[in-house]
Amino acid sequence: MRCCVVDASVPRWSDTPLTLHKALTDRLAETGIDRFYEHQAEAIAASTAGQDVMVVTGTGSGKTLCYNVPVIESCLSEPKARALYLFPTKALAQDQAQKLTALLPEGLTCGTYDGDTNQASRSLIRKRAHIVLTNPDMLHVGVLPHHENWKDVLKSLRYIVVDEAHVYRGVFGSHVGGVLRRLLRLCEWYRSRPQVMACSATIANPGELFGKLTGRTPVLVRDDSAAKGRRHVVLVAPPETEEGFSPNRDAASLLAEFVSNGLRTLAFSRARTTTELVVRQARAILEKQGGDPSWVDSYRGGYTPKERRDIEKALFSGRLRGLSTTNAMELGVDVGGLDAVVLNGYPGTVSSFWQQVGRAGRGARDSLAVMLAHADPLEQFLVRSPDLLLDKPVESAVLDPENPDVLQRQLLCAAHERPIGEEELTRFGPGASDAVAALVADGSCRWSAGRLFFASYESPAMSTDIRGSGSEKVLILEGASPLAEMEEWRAPQQAHEGAVYLHRGRSYIVEALDLERRVARVRAEEPDYFTQAIVQSLVESTVPIEVDGDWTLCGVRVTTHVPSYVRKRSDGDGVLDETPLDLPPRTKDTVGVRWDLAGLTVEQAGVVHALEHALLSVAPVIAGCDRNDLGSCWYVLCPDTMAPALYVFDAVPGGVGLAARLFHERRAWLEQASTLLRSCSCADGCPACLLVSQCESGNDPLDKPGAFGILTSELER
């Protein structure tokens, strides 16, 4: 166990007077705001002076006021002025809409425009709302392709606000960079040039991120002057013996214990299934101890809009004491008065770790955060080396708006919205010319009179999923009644025939999955087990990008297949059996690093396998990404070389620069892998250094001493 205390700090208030509209100052006073932190005053002053601004201060530091004040000031000074707020999740937009409504002076209105907004309200919001709150997905498919309906908003748009900007990384961030460029391009067409304000609590490269998202350079505001309470952070390692160990059960026990003692608590889990297991077990513990199971609930993607709103209201009002959630509650939703958070495993990045820890004790309140490490090499490595987690700066946001797949899709959407002039291509980056050439070659677009036209009528936005998860959904049906939905790519792993599907603490068995019709049929049942899909990957090189000795940065084609699933006991103690599946494979092209190990023989397969596990385990520390953003594969006889080799690759189609970072920083990568093995006292490999629960070959063979020897000699070389 490792513990640390982050000391409290006193606020620093600004003594610089700000000239604001009387209606705004009166409204601020009514809500108890009569002064600003230094960073708030700096951001407001820069924005009211007409500059683009990026605010990077801690969780609970009042970033919302940094953009609400100048936006409201603009709307009061210019009655026709409009503003557009972008939030990465619907829950965050709903939360901020309530706060904004309470702050707006009489005569100003706001409205939330997303997939849950009914048709009758949408027209009113377009016509009357001074501030429109939405998300990048709705902007992409519901606003920009129909910009003629939004012309009054676009020609009067004075501010674009991008909240929780650190979320926009990877394929999602790359697409959002294209979406924002399309928005700014249409604003220019309607003769407006809105200022952009962005905010984030956890980002290492705010200026670079702002530039990649918007093509502009901001004023950076990053000296946090807000009050902070004392924060207690506890890192808990798994027991030395794995017998009976269940982090889900431990997370549920802590959640039940905290809420029983009046502590309002969020318990974060990485996966939807785990989130449901934790709430089930927490309710069972509360019932056994004489508590009220309704004190806790679950929250994740896939719930219906009504379910989400009901849970959010119950949490905001205090009727719920605790929530088992995915990272859907990680962002700046202020649930008010939280005392503790439980992290059921490492959330994937240092940034997400501090985001989740920061959900409790907002403002000057003291708080407690407990992270329960799983039997996973990366998580146990971080507990053994807590400075990598507690003292390391947060990661940079890695995105690539010029990813060829992303850029081509965004240019298609832009050409559909309005033909693109040659002079406009520069706003999409140096790679735009090559992307356009590819679009013209395949007949998607054509040049006419010096402008690029989309060669069809149907909007390409509807078939462009900016989150990179596949735009199609699979509907979960209980009988004839819709229960939930999930992304199509997720269904073979979580909604295959025989899978246990968990929904708000209840269990269902999947009877059939029809991928062609995108329907999964389930029946209610309460088994004493849960299921986990086995995922296999086949990787082959396509084109070399850069070569240095035995290391190659290259294009790769990755084929994934789900050949079977296993049933595991609900307490996490052991596998019951494995069942084969007959599901189609999925293929994607991306970028990866290949390490050729020609000096090894077929008999040293355990060395290659152990090196793959070690390098993949520590790769997120070097690449500054979530571990799900990377994949890996190893070969005793690589098809390209007929010799041993291993791959680590970007999970995102087309790649977003993670493999390139690993390739160019491979000495640090090798050093961390070596430290991972050296810092664990086991002889042959264990869950603390090499064993991975989802290993395609069941963690066999693994040769820890041989892998450590290869790492040592490679570092010496």
LUMROZA-937844 format. One line per 8 residues: number of its first residue (from 1); for each residue x, y, z of C-alpha. Coordinates in steps of 0.05 Angstrom, whole numbers. Layout:
N
NUM	X:Y:Z  ...
//
This chain:
717
1	0:0:0  24:70:-16  -6:134:13  5:207:-2  -27:272:21  -36:330:-27  -35:391:18  -90:443:18
9	-77:512:-11  -107:580:1  -140:620:-56  -108:680:-90  -159:732:-107  -151:783:-163  -149:856:-146  -154:877:-219
17	-221:910:-232  -262:883:-290  -312:928:-326  -374:884:-335  -447:897:-352  -488:916:-290  -538:860:-303  -482:810:-302
25	-449:837:-239  -516:838:-204  -530:766:-225  -461:744:-201  -473:777:-135  -540:742:-127  -505:675:-136  -452:693:-84
33	-396:713:-132  -366:781:-116  -293:769:-136  -251:725:-182  -190:682:-174  -128:710:-208  -132:659:-264  -206:674:-276
41	-193:749:-280  -135:736:-329  -177:693:-374  -237:741:-373  -192:800:-389  -158:765:-447  -224:742:-476  -260:809:-470
49	-199:838:-506  -215:794:-566  -163:739:-558  -171:663:-563  -158:632:-494  -137:564:-467  -148:555:-391  -110:498:-358
57	-124:497:-283  -143:442:-234  -208:407:-222  -257:451:-184  -218:515:-199  -277:552:-230  -259:545:-303  -333:551:-323
65	-334:624:-301  -273:637:-345  -317:629:-406  -387:642:-379  -371:713:-358  -343:738:-425  -397:701:-464  -454:731:-422
73	-420:799:-426  -419:793:-502  -493:773:-505  -513:832:-460  -472:882:-501  -496:856:-568  -567:829:-564  -560:787:-627
81	-494:755:-606  -494:679:-601  -447:627:-570  -436:553:-580  -412:509:-523  -382:440:-539  -380:386:-485  -354:315:-497
89	-413:282:-462  -488:293:-456  -485:288:-380  -435:345:-377  -477:388:-423  -539:375:-381  -502:393:-317  -473:457:-346
97	-540:478:-376  -571:478:-306  -515:520:-277  -516:568:-336  -591:578:-331  -583:599:-258  -529:649:-278  -561:681:-339
105	-591:751:-328  -663:763:-348  -673:764:-423  -618:714:-440  -632:641:-454  -594:577:-467  -613:508:-494  -583:439:-499
113	-582:412:-570  -563:339:-574  -591:272:-593  -639:272:-534  -670:340:-553  -741:331:-580  -758:358:-649  -805:413:-623
121	-750:443:-580  -696:441:-633  -727:497:-676  -737:541:-614  -665:532:-593  -639:551:-663  -683:613:-664  -680:639:-592
129	-624:610:-551  -566:659:-541  -522:601:-519  -528:532:-551  -498:473:-513  -482:412:-554  -428:360:-567  -380:348:-625
137	-422:290:-651  -484:332:-658  -445:390:-688  -417:340:-738  -482:307:-761  -538:354:-738  -512:424:-748  -457:431:-801
145	-491:389:-856  -554:432:-846  -519:499:-837  -572:536:-877  -619:524:-818  -566:553:-772  -546:614:-812  -574:663:-761
153	-533:629:-707  -469:624:-749  -469:695:-775  -479:721:-703  -432:671:-670  -383:708:-625  -356:651:-581  -341:577:-589
161	-326:543:-522  -289:476:-521  -294:447:-450  -254:387:-424  -207:395:-483  -160:340:-460  -213:289:-481  -200:307:-554
169	-142:260:-568  -133:199:-611  -182:187:-668  -236:227:-633  -192:288:-624  -167:282:-695  -238:283:-722  -258:340:-676
177	-200:381:-705  -233:371:-773  -303:387:-746  -279:452:-715  -244:473:-779  -308:460:-817  -346:502:-766  -297:560:-770
185	-298:555:-847  -374:562:-848  -372:620:-798  -324:655:-846  -374:642:-903  -429:676:-860  -381:734:-845  -366:720:-772
193	-302:704:-736  -318:676:-667  -266:673:-612  -249:605:-585  -242:590:-511  -219:521:-487  -211:491:-418  -178:430:-387
201	-155:409:-318  -104:358:-341  -62:368:-404  13:375:-415  11:408:-484  -48:457:-483  -21:504:-536  -5:448:-585
209	-73:416:-572  -110:482:-583  -72:492:-648  -87:422:-674  -161:429:-657  -171:499:-685  -111:520:-727  -102:580:-680
217	-54:602:-625  -85:619:-557  -67:659:-497  -50:607:-444  -77:615:-373  -47:561:-329  -28:589:-260  -82:558:-216
225	-101:606:-159  -162:569:-131  -170:542:-62  -157:467:-54  -175:420:3  -128:367:30  -130:304:-13  -112:235:13
233	-92:186:-42  -83:112:-26  -54:61:-76  -70:-11:-57  -31:-69:-87  -63:-138:-95  -46:-190:-42  15:-232:-53
241	-29:-293:-62  -81:-289:-117  -127:-340:-84  -195:-309:-73  -171:-241:-98  -226:-199:-131  -216:-124:-142  -289:-119:-163
249	-311:-146:-96  -263:-101:-59  -288:-40:-98  -360:-60:-81  -342:-68:-8  -310:0:-4  -369:32:-40  -418:-1:8
257	-375:17:69  -368:90:49  -442:102:33  -462:66:97  -421:117:136  -452:176:99  -396:188:50  -420:206:-20
265	-377:164:-66  -362:149:-139  -332:81:-156  -299:82:-224  -288:20:-266  -257:16:-336  -308:-31:-367  -383:-32:-371
273	-388:-104:-347  -344:-88:-287  -387:-27:-270  -448:-72:-267  -413:-125:-226  -392:-74:-174  -462:-45:-164  -492:-115:-158
281	-443:-135:-105  -448:-68:-68  -524:-76:-64  -517:-147:-39  -469:-123:16  -514:-66:36  -574:-112:41  -535:-163:82
289	-512:-108:130  -582:-78:138  -570:-19:93  -612:5:34  -591:-23:-34  -623:37:-68  -568:81:-39  -525:59:-99
297	-536:55:-173  -495:47:-237  -481:95:-295  -449:80:-362  -458:85:-437  -514:45:-469  -569:68:-421  -631:101:-450
305	-635:178:-447  -690:173:-394  -648:126:-350  -588:173:-354  -629:235:-336  -663:199:-277  -596:175:-249  -564:243:-258
313	-622:278:-222  -619:228:-165  -544:238:-158  -546:314:-163  -603:318:-112  -568:273:-62  -620:217:-64  -564:172:-88
321	-505:165:-40  -460:125:-87  -451:109:-160  -414:53:-196  -393:85:-261  -348:82:-321  -309:144:-342  -376:174:-363
329	-375:210:-296  -301:227:-300  -309:294:-333  -329:360:-301  -399:341:-279  -404:374:-210  -446:326:-169  -433:369:-108
337	-408:347:-40  -372:283:-59  -327:257:-4  -292:197:-35  -275:161:-99  -256:89:-110  -215:72:-172  -226:-1:-190
345	-160:-7:-226  -116:44:-260  -160:85:-307  -109:83:-364  -74:150:-361  -45:196:-309  -93:249:-335  -154:205:-323
353	-126:185:-254  -125:257:-231  -192:272:-264  -224:216:-225  -188:232:-160  -211:304:-169  -285:286:-171  -285:287:-94
361	-269:345:-49  -282:399:-101  -262:468:-77  -235:471:-6  -266:404:17  -220:349:41  -226:283:4  -204:210:-1
369	-185:171:-63  -169:97:-63  -141:61:-124  -146:-15:-122  -92:-43:-168  -111:-105:-208  -67:-165:-221  -38:-130:-281
377	35:-114:-296  25:-40:-310  -19:-28:-249  27:-64:-201  87:-30:-233  55:38:-217  42:17:-145  114:-5:-138
385	137:60:-171  85:110:-146  125:170:-170  106:151:-241  34:163:-221  35:214:-165  93:258:-186  95:249:-262
393	65:306:-304  1:289:-340  6:264:-411  5:305:-475  -57:297:-518  -36:259:-580  -79:271:-641  -68:277:-715
401	-120:315:-756  -79:296:-818  -89:222:-807  -105:202:-879  -170:166:-862  -193:223:-817  -173:278:-865  -208:247:-925
409	-273:238:-886  -271:309:-859  -256:338:-929  -315:298:-957  -360:329:-904  -333:399:-917  -343:392:-992  -415:370:-981
417	-429:430:-937  -399:479:-987  -351:468:-1046  -279:478:-1025  -235:528:-1060  -162:510:-1071  -141:568:-1026  -181:537:-969
425	-143:471:-967  -88:501:-925  -135:506:-865  -139:430:-864  -63:422:-863  -6:403:-911  -35:334:-924  -100:361:-952
433	-76:362:-1024  -58:288:-1023  -124:271:-989  -163:310:-1042  -125:274:-1097  -146:207:-1067  -219:230:-1063  -218:253:-1135
441	-186:188:-1157  -239:145:-1125  -296:189:-1152  -319:216:-1085  -305:288:-1106  -292:326:-1170  -260:393:-1188  -302:445:-1225
449	-286:518:-1236  -229:515:-1185  -273:486:-1130  -279:416:-1101  -350:389:-1103  -377:328:-1066  -402:280:-1120  -467:259:-1086
457	-526:287:-1047  -529:246:-983  -488:276:-927  -424:236:-914  -427:258:-841  -478:205:-824  -429:150:-845  -369:183:-811
465	-363:162:-738  -318:215:-706  -306:172:-644  -276:117:-685  -320:64:-654  -363:48:-714  -425:89:-727  -474:31:-727
473	-508:8:-663  -532:-61:-642  -600:-59:-608  -607:-102:-545  -678:-132:-543  -712:-167:-484  -769:-200:-520  -797:-145:-564
481	-776:-89:-518  -712:-48:-528  -667:-53:-468  -604:-16:-489  -555:-9:-547  -481:-16:-559  -430:-1:-614  -427:-53:-669
489	-352:-66:-658  -366:-81:-584  -422:-132:-597  -378:-192:-617  -341:-184:-551  -399:-168:-504  -464:-190:-538  -444:-256:-570
497	-489:-316:-560  -481:-341:-489  -453:-275:-462  -477:-249:-395  -503:-178:-408  -508:-134:-346  -555:-74:-343  -566:-31:-280
505	-550:-88:-233  -592:-141:-270  -566:-200:-311  -587:-224:-379  -564:-282:-422  -554:-266:-496  -594:-317:-536  -574:-294:-606
513	-532:-240:-640  -552:-220:-711  -497:-173:-737  -531:-166:-805  -594:-138:-773  -555:-108:-715  -598:-140:-661  -580:-180:-599
521	-636:-217:-562  -630:-229:-488  -670:-262:-432  -669:-243:-358  -629:-292:-316  -584:-288:-255  -525:-336:-266  -468:-343:-215
529	-416:-326:-268  -397:-272:-318  -366:-280:-388  -304:-253:-421  -289:-256:-496  -222:-282:-521  -195:-234:-575  -139:-255:-623
537	-99:-209:-669  -60:-223:-733  -11:-168:-754  26:-161:-820  70:-104:-845  46:-65:-905  97:-9:-918  161:13:-881
545	162:85:-856  228:89:-819  281:36:-805  336:37:-752  374:-28:-744  327:-82:-718  271:-32:-707  220:-12:-760
553	164:39:-758  115:14:-810  44:10:-835  10:-53:-810  -55:-90:-824  -88:-117:-761  -141:-171:-765  -179:-185:-699
561	-222:-246:-686  -264:-270:-626  -257:-346:-630  -286:-362:-561  -306:-337:-493  -296:-361:-422  -343:-363:-363  -314:-337:-297
569	-342:-342:-227  -376:-279:-203  -327:-273:-146  -270:-272:-198  -240:-337:-170  -226:-381:-230  -250:-398:-300  -307:-448:-307
577	-300:-465:-381  -286:-439:-451  -337:-440:-509  -321:-432:-583  -355:-377:-625  -366:-369:-700  -359:-294:-713  -330:-256:-773
585	-261:-223:-766  -250:-148:-770  -191:-115:-806  -159:-46:-800  -97:-11:-826  -55:28:-776  18:43:-756  63:1:-712
593	133:-13:-687  165:-79:-706  226:-105:-667  261:-160:-706  295:-210:-659  335:-249:-711  386:-270:-659  334:-314:-624
601	313:-384:-644  245:-419:-648  262:-452:-582  264:-383:-549  190:-368:-560  182:-352:-486  232:-296:-492  195:-263:-550
609	128:-271:-515  155:-242:-449  186:-182:-486  118:-168:-519  83:-168:-452  135:-125:-419  138:-73:-474  63:-68:-482
617	53:-61:-407  98:0:-400  84:30:-469  27:76:-444  77:108:-396  122:128:-455  68:143:-507  25:181:-457
625	-38:145:-475  -91:97:-450  -68:25:-455  -129:9:-498  -100:57:-550  -46:5:-564  -45:-67:-586  10:-119:-595
633	28:-185:-626  89:-232:-625  116:-284:-674  166:-340:-670  167:-337:-746  145:-269:-770  114:-275:-841  155:-215:-864
641	223:-241:-841  213:-315:-823  248:-298:-757  224:-279:-687  192:-210:-681  141:-171:-642  95:-113:-658  65:-56:-617
649	15:-15:-657  -36:41:-653  -105:13:-641  -135:71:-680  -143:60:-755  -90:100:-792  -51:114:-728  -47:178:-688
657	27:181:-673  33:134:-613  75:81:-648  119:137:-676  131:164:-606  150:94:-581  197:85:-640  233:150:-628
665	235:143:-552  251:69:-551  310:75:-504  264:103:-449  214:49:-469  266:-6:-461  289:23:-395  218:22:-366
673	208:-49:-390  273:-70:-357  253:-35:-293  186:-71:-294  220:-139:-294  277:-120:-247  231:-89:-194  189:-152:-187
681	220:-206:-142  189:-266:-176  233:-313:-215  191:-334:-275  138:-281:-285  75:-264:-245  15:-217:-250  59:-161:-222
689	105:-162:-282  86:-207:-341  21:-246:-334  -37:-214:-371  -108:-238:-360  -129:-230:-433  -67:-261:-464  -87:-298:-528
697	-41:-356:-512  -56:-362:-438  11:-332:-416  49:-392:-443  107:-394:-456  141:-337:-417  215:-332:-404  227:-274:-356
705	303:-283:-347  313:-289:-422  272:-227:-435  310:-187:-383  375:-209:-414  354:-185:-483  331:-118:-455  397:-109:-419
713	439:-125:-481  396:-80:-525  404:-22:-477  479:-34:-474  482:-36:-550
//
